[in-house]
Amino acid sequence: MVMKAPSKRPFFQILGVSDEAILEGLYRYRYLTSKAVCRLFFKPGCLVYAQTKLKRLADLGYARRCFLPRATQHGSAPSVYCLSRKGLKHIAARGIDVPSRYQPVHQPSSSYLFLSHTLMVNDVLITAELLDRTSDAVTLQIMHHEFDLKRTPFYVQDDSGERLVVIPDGYFDLRISGHYQACFALEADRATEEQKKFRRKVGGLIGLTKGAYQERFGTSSLTVAVVTTDEHRLAQLRQWTEAELEKLGRDRGDLFRFAVLSEDLLLPEVMFFAPRWYRPFDSSAVTLLERPA
């Protein structure tokens, strides 16, 4: 009897090192554009290569491609990728601890505001990850995406005694030169919140520092980094924050930093070491971190 040789998986279905890295990136960040994948895993100028890689993963069923809904009727819709169920199973089979409640996050009805906010959060968290790679003196110790933080929200009381739910858009812990710790809670503002809601958020973030944050993360180091869309909105957010701090205590203002998330701010050197951030009650621009010696 002639036995047939076992069938081999076609070469085009074999995943390489960069493919596996992209799938892990999709797991960490939930949604990624080809531009974000290029920033994370390839050299500048390799955008077409990143696009090809993502399309192949989608064609093989490991990723799903959707389109960022257009804010207006004009212009093209950028492609956005997330893990498919097949991709999620592949990640789990490789030994990555996938929470039981984790589900592929693509929803056909996902709104422009939801996706654009998530991509804005990712821009900042990716920059923190790139800082870890490019600086010998800085280590990214911990990073939590907003989707992770939503599973375990903070419950705090503001100064009036009202119970608030606080969920930062992201969180990361940097260690500088092996001993100095700098922790950041991220707030990504797309200019959609009105004053009352934003001021409640300011009160909640201040309430977070009264014990709930320290208990969970074991540190008192915290800066709230607020990124927004343009200079007008930046001035507005600072004004609202200052108004709330006049009620709660001006001395709590050093908790906050504000910046416009421009294209050049996505460079780690600029985001962390250039004077591009503003504190409440202070017109002078400051850095997010002191440059390591």
C-alpha contacts under 8 A as a table, 3 or more apart, distances in Angstrom:
res1	aa1	res2	aa2	distance
9	R	13	Q	6.59
9	R	14	I	7.22
10	P	13	Q	5.57
10	P	14	I	7.08
11	F	14	I	5.37
13	Q	60	L	6.79
15	L	18	S	7.99
15	L	19	D	5.59
15	L	20	E	6.59
16	G	19	D	5.14
16	G	20	E	6.35
17	V	20	E	5.23
17	V	21	A	6.25
18	S	21	A	4.94
18	S	22	I	6.18
18	S	41	F	7.51
19	D	22	I	5.15
19	D	23	L	6.34
19	D	53	K	7.13
19	D	57	L	7.50
20	E	23	L	5.15
20	E	24	E	6.29
21	A	24	E	5.12
21	A	25	G	6.15
21	A	41	F	7.66
22	I	25	G	4.85
22	I	26	L	6.18
22	I	37	V	7.05
22	I	41	F	7.59
23	L	26	L	5.03
23	L	27	Y	6.28
23	L	62	Y	7.85
23	L	63	A	7.83
23	L	83	L	7.09
23	L	87	G	7.04
23	L	91	I	7.28
24	E	27	Y	4.95
24	E	28	R	6.26
24	E	91	I	7.02
25	G	28	R	5.08
25	G	29	Y	6.05
25	G	30	R	7.87
25	G	37	V	7.86
26	L	29	Y	5.31
26	L	30	R	5.08
26	L	31	Y	6.10
26	L	32	L	6.39
26	L	81	Y	7.56
26	L	82	C	5.73
26	L	83	L	6.04
27	Y	30	R	5.41
27	Y	82	C	7.78
27	Y	83	L	6.72
27	Y	88	L	7.64
28	R	145	H	7.58
29	Y	32	L	6.80
29	Y	122	N	6.40
29	Y	145	H	6.98
30	R	82	C	5.69
30	R	83	L	7.22
30	R	105	V	6.85
31	Y	80	V	6.34
31	Y	81	Y	5.54
31	Y	82	C	4.92
31	Y	115	L	7.97
31	Y	118	T	7.39
31	Y	119	L	6.96
32	L	35	K	7.96
32	L	36	A	5.88
32	L	37	V	6.51
32	L	80	V	5.66
32	L	81	Y	5.35
32	L	82	C	6.66
32	L	119	L	7.09
32	L	122	N	7.96
33	T	36	A	5.19
33	T	37	V	6.34
33	T	78	P	7.66
33	T	79	S	6.24
33	T	80	V	4.75
33	T	81	Y	6.21
34	S	37	V	5.00
34	S	38	C	6.08
34	S	47	L	6.68
34	S	50	A	5.68
34	S	51	Q	5.33
34	S	54	L	7.14
34	S	79	S	7.55
34	S	80	V	7.47
35	K	38	C	5.06
35	K	39	R	6.32
35	K	47	L	6.26
35	K	50	A	7.60
36	A	39	R	5.06
36	A	40	L	6.23
36	A	123	D	7.41
36	A	126	I	7.93
37	V	40	L	5.07
37	V	41	F	5.99
37	V	42	F	7.45
37	V	50	A	6.38
38	C	41	F	5.53
38	C	42	F	4.88
38	C	43	K	6.78
38	C	44	P	7.05
38	C	46	C	6.44
38	C	47	L	5.68
38	C	50	A	5.58
39	R	42	F	6.16
39	R	43	K	7.10
39	R	44	P	7.07
40	L	126	I	6.96
40	L	130	L	7.21
42	F	46	C	6.29
42	F	50	A	7.49
43	K	46	C	5.81
44	P	47	L	7.33
45	G	48	V	7.95
46	C	49	Y	5.21
46	C	50	A	6.33
47	L	50	A	5.04
47	L	51	Q	6.18
48	V	51	Q	4.97
48	V	52	T	6.19
49	Y	52	T	5.06
49	Y	53	K	6.24
50	A	53	K	5.09
50	A	54	L	6.24
51	Q	54	L	5.25
51	Q	55	K	6.15
52	T	55	K	5.17
52	T	56	R	6.20
53	K	56	R	5.21
53	K	57	L	6.36
54	L	57	L	5.13
54	L	58	A	6.23
54	L	63	A	7.68
54	L	81	Y	7.56
55	K	58	A	5.05
55	K	59	D	6.07
55	K	65	R	7.98
56	R	59	D	4.92
56	R	60	L	6.15
57	L	60	L	5.13
57	L	61	G	6.29
57	L	62	Y	5.34
57	L	63	A	5.56
58	A	61	G	5.04
58	A	62	Y	5.72
58	A	63	A	4.45
58	A	64	R	5.41
58	A	65	R	6.46
59	D	62	Y	7.73
59	D	63	A	7.89
60	L	63	A	7.75
61	G	64	R	7.12
61	G	84	S	6.82
61	G	86	K	6.47
61	G	87	G	7.22
62	Y	83	L	6.30
62	Y	84	S	5.46
62	Y	85	R	7.40
62	Y	86	K	5.30
62	Y	87	G	4.01
62	Y	88	L	7.70
62	Y	90	H	7.94
63	A	81	Y	6.47
63	A	82	C	5.60
63	A	83	L	4.44
63	A	84	S	4.72
63	A	86	K	7.79
63	A	87	G	6.03
64	R	81	Y	5.55
64	R	82	C	5.40
64	R	83	L	5.96
64	R	84	S	5.45
64	R	106	H	7.63
65	R	79	S	6.56
65	R	80	V	5.83
65	R	81	Y	4.66
65	R	82	C	6.78
66	C	79	S	5.83
66	C	80	V	5.29
66	C	81	Y	6.21
66	C	106	H	7.80
66	C	108	P	7.81
67	F	77	A	5.73
67	F	78	P	5.62
67	F	79	S	4.53
67	F	80	V	5.53
68	L	77	A	5.56
68	L	78	P	5.51
68	L	79	S	6.26
68	L	80	V	6.34
68	L	112	Y	6.16
68	L	115	L	6.75
68	L	116	S	7.57
69	P	77	A	6.25
69	P	111	S	6.59
69	P	112	Y	4.94
70	R	73	Q	6.63
70	R	74	H	7.58
70	R	75	G	7.46
70	R	76	S	7.42
70	R	77	A	5.75
70	R	112	Y	6.63
71	A	112	Y	6.50
72	T	75	G	7.57
82	C	104	P	7.28
82	C	105	V	7.10
82	C	106	H	6.52
83	L	86	K	7.75
83	L	87	G	5.34
83	L	88	L	6.07
83	L	104	P	5.89
83	L	105	V	7.67
83	L	106	H	8.00
84	S	87	G	5.00
84	S	88	L	6.19
84	S	104	P	5.86
85	R	88	L	5.01
85	R	89	K	6.17
85	R	103	Q	7.80
85	R	104	P	6.18
86	K	89	K	5.18
86	K	90	H	6.18
87	G	90	H	4.98
87	G	91	I	6.21
88	L	91	I	5.08
88	L	92	A	6.30
88	L	104	P	7.28
89	K	92	A	5.09
89	K	93	A	6.09
90	H	93	A	5.07
90	H	94	R	6.41
91	I	94	R	5.32
91	I	95	G	7.07
91	I	96	I	5.99
91	I	98	V	7.88
92	A	95	G	5.43
92	A	96	I	5.05
92	A	97	D	6.36
92	A	98	V	5.99
93	A	96	I	7.24
98	V	102	Y	6.70
99	P	102	Y	5.30
106	H	110	S	7.41
107	Q	110	S	5.27
110	S	114	F	6.51
110	S	115	L	6.77
111	S	114	F	5.21
111	S	115	L	6.27
112	Y	115	L	5.36
112	Y	116	S	5.82
113	L	116	S	5.24
113	L	117	H	5.91
113	L	190	R	7.91
114	F	117	H	5.31
114	F	118	T	6.31
115	L	118	T	5.10
115	L	119	L	6.17
116	S	119	L	5.11
116	S	120	M	6.14
117	H	120	M	5.04
117	H	121	V	6.31
117	H	188	A	6.88
117	H	189	D	7.62
117	H	190	R	6.62
118	T	121	V	5.09
118	T	122	N	6.20
119	L	122	N	4.92
119	L	123	D	6.20
120	M	123	D	5.13
120	M	124	V	6.85
120	M	188	A	6.56
121	V	124	V	5.55
121	V	125	L	6.43
121	V	169	D	6.67
121	V	170	G	6.94
121	V	186	L	7.71
121	V	187	E	7.87
121	V	188	A	5.97
122	N	125	L	5.05
122	N	126	I	5.78
123	D	126	I	5.33
123	D	127	T	6.31
123	D	266	L	6.84
124	V	127	T	5.10
124	V	128	A	6.47
124	V	266	L	6.94
125	L	128	A	5.06
125	L	129	E	6.34
125	L	143	M	7.75
125	L	145	H	7.98
125	L	170	G	7.45
125	L	172	F	7.75
126	I	129	E	4.96
126	I	130	L	6.14
127	T	130	L	4.99
127	T	131	L	6.17
127	T	266	L	5.91
127	T	267	L	6.62
127	T	268	P	5.49
127	T	271	M	7.79
128	A	131	L	5.07
128	A	132	D	6.57
128	A	140	L	7.17
128	A	172	F	7.82
128	A	268	P	6.86
129	E	132	D	5.24
129	E	133	R	6.68
129	E	140	L	6.55
130	L	133	R	5.03
130	L	134	T	6.13
130	L	268	P	6.57
131	L	134	T	5.19
131	L	135	S	5.79
131	L	138	V	7.02
131	L	139	T	7.97
131	L	140	L	7.97
131	L	268	P	5.25
131	L	269	E	7.59
132	D	135	S	5.71
132	D	136	D	7.46
132	D	138	V	5.49
132	D	139	T	4.96
132	D	140	L	5.45
133	R	136	D	7.55
135	S	138	V	5.50
135	S	139	T	7.94
136	D	139	T	7.72
137	A	176	I	5.57
137	A	177	S	4.67
137	A	178	G	7.30
137	A	292	P	6.57
138	V	174	L	6.57
138	V	175	R	5.66
138	V	176	I	4.63
138	V	177	S	6.22
138	V	178	G	7.71
139	T	174	L	5.62
139	T	175	R	5.14
139	T	176	I	6.57
139	T	178	G	7.90
140	L	143	M	7.26
140	L	172	F	7.21
140	L	173	D	6.07
140	L	174	L	4.76
140	L	175	R	6.56
141	Q	172	F	7.46
141	Q	173	D	5.40
141	Q	174	L	5.66
141	Q	175	R	6.58
142	I	171	Y	7.85
142	I	172	F	5.34
142	I	173	D	5.01
142	I	174	L	7.35
143	M	170	G	7.61
143	M	171	Y	5.67
143	M	172	F	4.26
143	M	173	D	6.54
144	H	148	D	5.99
144	H	149	L	6.63
144	H	170	G	5.68
144	H	171	Y	5.08
144	H	172	F	6.31
145	H	148	D	5.29
145	H	149	L	6.43
145	H	169	D	6.80
145	H	170	G	4.77
145	H	171	Y	6.68
146	E	149	L	4.97
146	E	150	K	6.08
146	E	167	I	7.37
146	E	168	P	6.51
146	E	169	D	4.51
146	E	170	G	4.91
146	E	171	Y	7.90
147	F	150	K	5.27
147	F	151	R	7.01
148	D	151	R	5.63
148	D	152	T	7.44
149	L	152	T	5.46
149	L	153	P	5.98
149	L	167	I	6.27
149	L	168	P	7.11
149	L	169	D	7.76
149	L	170	G	7.39
150	K	153	P	5.37
150	K	167	I	6.24
153	P	165	V	6.59
153	P	166	V	6.10
153	P	167	I	5.43
154	F	165	V	5.75
154	F	166	V	5.03
154	F	167	I	6.39
154	F	208	L	7.48
154	F	212	A	7.05
154	F	213	Y	7.98
155	Y	163	R	6.77
155	Y	164	L	5.71
155	Y	165	V	4.79
155	Y	166	V	6.22
155	Y	212	A	7.79
156	V	163	R	5.65
156	V	164	L	5.33
156	V	165	V	6.55
156	V	166	V	7.26
156	V	204	G	6.76
156	V	207	G	5.84
156	V	208	L	6.15
156	V	212	A	7.15
157	Q	160	S	7.56
157	Q	161	G	5.23
157	Q	162	E	5.26
157	Q	163	R	4.48
157	Q	164	L	5.85
157	Q	204	G	7.21
157	Q	207	G	5.99
158	D	161	G	5.33
158	D	162	E	5.56
158	D	163	R	6.69
158	D	164	L	7.03
158	D	203	G	5.79
158	D	204	G	5.92
158	D	206	I	7.64
158	D	207	G	5.32
159	D	162	E	7.48
159	D	203	G	7.55
159	D	207	G	7.44
159	D	248	L	7.11
164	L	204	G	6.20
165	V	204	G	7.40
166	V	201	K	7.44
166	V	204	G	6.02
166	V	205	L	6.86
166	V	208	L	7.60
168	P	171	Y	7.02
168	P	185	A	5.98
168	P	186	L	5.93
168	P	187	E	6.14
169	D	185	A	7.32
169	D	186	L	5.33
169	D	187	E	5.28
169	D	188	A	6.58
170	G	185	A	5.84
170	G	186	L	4.81
170	G	187	E	7.13
171	Y	183	C	7.46
171	Y	184	F	5.61
171	Y	185	A	4.57
171	Y	186	L	5.89
172	F	183	C	5.82
172	F	184	F	5.48
172	F	185	A	6.87
173	D	181	Q	7.10
173	D	182	A	5.97
173	D	183	C	4.32
173	D	184	F	6.47
174	L	181	Q	5.84
174	L	182	A	5.18
174	L	183	C	6.06
175	R	178	G	5.88
175	R	179	H	6.33
175	R	180	Y	5.54
175	R	181	Q	4.68
175	R	182	A	6.38
176	I	179	H	6.10
176	I	180	Y	4.96
176	I	181	Q	6.27
176	I	182	A	7.66
176	I	292	P	6.85
177	S	180	Y	6.55
177	S	292	P	6.84
181	Q	221	S	6.95
182	A	221	S	5.99
182	A	222	L	6.81
182	A	223	T	7.81
182	A	289	L	7.97
183	C	221	S	5.57
183	C	222	L	4.85
183	C	223	T	6.28
184	F	222	L	5.44
184	F	223	T	4.80
184	F	224	V	5.67
184	F	225	A	6.41
185	A	222	L	6.99
185	A	223	T	6.24
185	A	224	V	4.77
185	A	225	A	6.14
186	L	224	V	5.89
186	L	225	A	5.03
186	L	226	V	6.07
186	L	227	V	7.84
187	E	224	V	7.14
187	E	225	A	6.17
187	E	226	V	4.67
187	E	227	V	6.38
188	A	226	V	5.95
188	A	227	V	5.13
188	A	228	T	6.11
189	D	192	T	7.32
189	D	193	E	7.88
189	D	226	V	7.13
189	D	227	V	6.06
189	D	228	T	4.71
189	D	229	T	7.05
190	R	193	E	7.87
190	R	228	T	6.02
190	R	229	T	6.08
191	A	228	T	7.13
191	A	229	T	6.91
191	A	233	R	6.62
193	E	197	K	6.37
193	E	198	F	6.31
194	E	197	K	5.79
194	E	198	F	6.40
195	Q	198	F	5.23
195	Q	199	R	6.04
195	Q	240	W	6.57
196	K	199	R	5.28
196	K	200	R	6.28
197	K	200	R	5.14
197	K	201	K	6.36
198	F	201	K	4.98
198	F	202	V	6.36
198	F	240	W	7.62
199	R	202	V	4.95
199	R	203	G	6.34
199	R	240	W	6.39
199	R	241	T	6.40
199	R	244	E	6.16
200	R	203	G	5.07
200	R	204	G	6.17
201	K	204	G	4.93
201	K	205	L	6.15
202	V	205	L	5.19
202	V	206	I	6.30
202	V	241	T	6.64
202	V	244	E	7.32
203	G	206	I	5.18
203	G	207	G	6.13
203	G	244	E	7.39
203	G	248	L	7.86
204	G	207	G	4.89
204	G	208	L	6.18
205	L	208	L	4.96
205	L	209	T	6.99
206	I	209	T	5.54
206	I	210	K	7.36
206	I	252	R	7.50
206	I	255	L	7.99
207	G	210	K	5.51
208	L	211	G	6.61
208	L	212	A	5.55
208	L	213	Y	5.46
209	T	212	A	6.56
209	T	213	Y	5.62
209	T	214	Q	6.92
209	T	220	S	7.61
210	K	213	Y	7.35
210	K	214	Q	7.81
211	G	214	Q	5.21
211	G	215	E	5.96
212	A	215	E	5.24
212	A	216	R	6.35
213	Y	216	R	5.35
213	Y	217	F	6.14
213	Y	218	G	7.78
213	Y	219	T	7.80
213	Y	220	S	7.61
214	Q	217	F	5.47
214	Q	218	G	5.03
214	Q	219	T	5.09
214	Q	220	S	5.47
215	E	218	G	5.52
215	E	219	T	7.72
222	L	255	L	7.00
223	T	254	D	7.98
223	T	255	L	5.14
223	T	256	F	5.97
223	T	257	R	7.18
224	V	255	L	5.93
224	V	256	F	4.83
224	V	257	R	6.15
225	A	256	F	6.20
225	A	257	R	4.98
225	A	258	F	6.09
225	A	259	A	7.89
226	V	256	F	7.33
226	V	257	R	5.99
226	V	258	F	4.76
226	V	259	A	6.43
227	V	258	F	5.88
227	V	259	A	5.00
227	V	260	V	5.50
227	V	261	L	5.60
228	T	233	R	6.82
228	T	234	L	6.34
228	T	258	F	7.78
228	T	259	A	6.47
228	T	260	V	4.99
228	T	261	L	5.81
229	T	233	R	6.63
229	T	234	L	7.53
229	T	260	V	5.66
229	T	261	L	6.13
229	T	262	S	7.75
230	D	233	R	5.49
230	D	234	L	6.18
230	D	260	V	5.52
230	D	261	L	7.65
231	E	234	L	4.88
231	E	235	A	6.25
231	E	260	V	6.51
232	H	235	A	5.31
232	H	236	Q	6.34
233	R	236	Q	4.90
233	R	237	L	6.13
234	L	237	L	5.29
234	L	238	R	6.24
234	L	258	F	6.89
234	L	259	A	6.79
234	L	260	V	6.65
235	A	238	R	5.19
235	A	239	Q	6.13
236	Q	239	Q	5.09
236	Q	240	W	6.25
237	L	240	W	5.15
237	L	241	T	6.07
238	R	241	T	5.06
238	R	242	E	6.03
238	R	258	F	7.43
238	R	279	R	7.88
238	R	280	P	6.00
239	Q	242	E	5.14
239	Q	243	A	6.21
239	Q	280	P	7.95
240	W	243	A	5.10
240	W	244	E	6.35
241	T	244	E	5.14
241	T	245	L	6.11
241	T	280	P	7.06
242	E	245	L	4.93
242	E	246	E	6.16
242	E	250	R	7.69
242	E	253	G	7.66
242	E	280	P	5.89
242	E	281	F	6.80
243	A	246	E	5.22
243	A	247	K	7.01
244	E	247	K	5.35
244	E	248	L	6.32
245	L	248	L	4.77
245	L	249	G	5.08
245	L	250	R	5.11
245	L	252	R	6.99
245	L	253	G	6.67
246	E	249	G	5.60
246	E	250	R	5.73
248	L	252	R	7.71
249	G	252	R	5.82
249	G	253	G	7.74
250	R	253	G	5.51
251	D	254	D	6.88
252	R	255	L	6.00
253	G	256	F	5.95
253	G	279	R	7.01
253	G	280	P	5.63
253	G	281	F	7.73
254	D	257	R	7.65
254	D	279	R	6.49
254	D	280	P	7.23
256	F	279	R	5.98
256	F	280	P	7.03
257	R	277	W	5.80
257	R	278	Y	5.34
257	R	279	R	4.99
257	R	280	P	7.57
257	R	288	L	7.73
258	F	277	W	5.26
258	F	278	Y	5.02
258	F	279	R	6.51
259	A	276	R	6.31
259	A	277	W	4.92
259	A	278	Y	6.54
260	V	265	L	7.98
261	L	265	L	5.98
261	L	266	L	7.42
262	S	265	L	5.31
262	S	266	L	7.13
263	E	266	L	5.67
263	E	267	L	7.92
264	D	267	L	5.70
264	D	270	V	6.87
265	L	268	P	7.38
265	L	270	V	5.39
265	L	271	M	4.84
266	L	270	V	7.22
266	L	271	M	6.26
267	L	270	V	5.33
267	L	271	M	6.07
268	P	271	M	5.14
268	P	272	F	5.98
268	P	273	F	7.83
269	E	272	F	5.80
269	E	273	F	5.52
269	E	274	A	6.86
270	V	273	F	5.52
270	V	274	A	4.73
270	V	275	P	7.98
270	V	276	R	7.74
271	M	274	A	6.31
271	M	276	R	7.32
271	M	287	T	7.95
271	M	288	L	7.15
272	F	287	T	6.20
272	F	288	L	4.89
272	F	289	L	5.38
273	F	287	T	5.31
273	F	288	L	6.31
273	F	289	L	5.74
273	F	290	E	6.53
273	F	291	R	6.03
274	A	286	V	7.46
274	A	287	T	5.28
274	A	288	L	7.66
275	P	285	A	5.13
275	P	286	V	4.26
275	P	287	T	4.24
275	P	288	L	7.55
276	R	285	A	5.56
276	R	286	V	6.03
276	R	287	T	6.17
277	W	285	A	5.31
277	W	286	V	5.17
277	W	287	T	5.96
277	W	288	L	6.67
278	Y	282	D	6.89
278	Y	283	S	6.87
278	Y	284	S	6.70
278	Y	285	A	5.12
278	Y	286	V	6.12
279	R	282	D	5.54
279	R	283	S	7.55
279	R	285	A	7.78
279	R	286	V	7.85
287	T	290	E	6.76
